Amino acid sequence: MDLPTPLALVLVIAGLWSILVWPVFLKRVLKDPQARDANGAPTRFLTTNLMMISTAIIFALATAVIGVRGLIS
């Protein structure tokens, strides 16, 4: 992969930033009273946020990997 070093660094930084930020948001979502109903079952709020966070982390990992591959090639 032929990627200029500055662009590869931007991808690595963006990927790492997302990998660091989204788990903090997940902790807040899990503690939120809207996350579970009166019986303790997960709500749509929790399910939606879990899907959003997991997708964002997958994209963050892919972004970081592409950036690293751009740096080493």
C-alpha positions in Angstrom: 0.0 0.0 0.0 1.5 3.4 -1.0 0.2 5.9 1.5 2.0 9.1 2.3 3.3 9.1 5.9 1.3 12.1 7.1 -1.9 10.5 5.9 -1.0 7.2 7.5 -0.3 9.0 10.8 -3.7 10.7 10.6 -5.3 7.2 10.2 -3.4 5.7 13.1 -4.3 8.7 15.4 -7.9 8.6 14.4 -8.2 4.9 15.0 -6.5 5.1 18.4 -8.7 8.0 19.4 -11.8 6.1 18.6 -10.5 3.0 20.3 -9.9 5.0 23.5 -13.1 7.1 23.4 -15.9 4.5 22.6 -15.3 2.2 25.6 -15.7 5.2 28.0 -19.0 5.9 26.3 -20.0 2.3 26.7 -19.4 2.4 30.4 -21.7 5.4 30.7 -24.4 3.7 28.6 -24.2 0.6 30.7 -24.7 2.6 33.9 -27.6 4.6 32.4 -31.0 3.8 34.0 -32.5 3.7 30.4 -30.3 0.7 29.6 -32.5 -1.8 31.5 -36.2 -2.1 32.1 -37.8 -2.8 35.5 -37.1 -6.5 35.1 -33.4 -6.0 34.3 -33.8 -6.9 30.6 -31.9 -4.8 28.0 -33.8 -2.0 26.4 -33.7 -0.7 22.8 -31.6 2.1 24.1 -28.9 -0.4 25.3 -29.1 -2.5 22.1 -28.9 0.5 19.8 -25.9 1.9 21.6 -24.1 -1.5 21.8 -24.5 -1.9 18.0 -23.3 1.7 17.4 -20.3 1.3 19.7 -19.3 -2.1 18.3 -19.5 -0.8 14.7 -17.5 2.3 15.6 -14.8 0.2 17.3 -14.6 -2.2 14.3 -14.1 0.8 12.0 -11.5 2.3 14.4 -9.5 -0.9 14.4 -9.7 -1.1 10.6 -8.6 2.6 10.3 -5.7 2.0 12.7 -4.6 -1.1 10.8 -4.7 0.7 7.5 -2.6 3.5 9.0 0.0 1.2 10.4 0.2 -0.7 7.1 0.7 2.6 5.3 3.5 3.5 7.7 5.4 0.2 7.3 5.2 -0.2 3.6 
